[in-house]
């Protein structure tokens, strides 16, 4: 398998990428919240951060959102590479 065939998008790789990306966004990022972190979303690169209330008073409670498009790009590249690695392994064991 050459590198063009390895990186070529197929339906299987795209579906696997979407599944891995959604799992990392909704599930994996929850496991890596450290004390005091403002609710990071995205794994391994945090591209969205939500912050909650810093005080119990409802008047001073407001949510802020920080978005890093560069980290989102890195996250997409990372999970597509992972899907390119995993998909041939699935095909090998399927046959």
JOTALIN-V982835 format. One record per pair of residues at least 12 apart in sequence whose ideal C-beta (glycine too) atoms are under 7 Angstrom apart, sorted by the first residue. I is the first residue (numbers start at 1). J is the second residue. Records with the same first field share a line. If there is no record, write none. Layout:
# JOTALIN-V982835
I = J, J
This chain:
# JOTALIN-V982835
1 = 88
6 = 84
7 = 84
12 = 87
13 = 83, 84, 87
16 = 83, 86, 87
17 = 79, 80, 83
20 = 79, 82, 83
21 = 79
24 = 42, 43, 79
25 = 41, 42
28 = 43
29 = 41, 42, 43
38 = 50, 51
39 = 51, 52
42 = 71, 75
44 = 78
45 = 71, 74, 75
46 = 71
47 = 67, 68, 71, 72, 75
48 = 65, 67
49 = 66
50 = 63, 65
51 = 63, 64
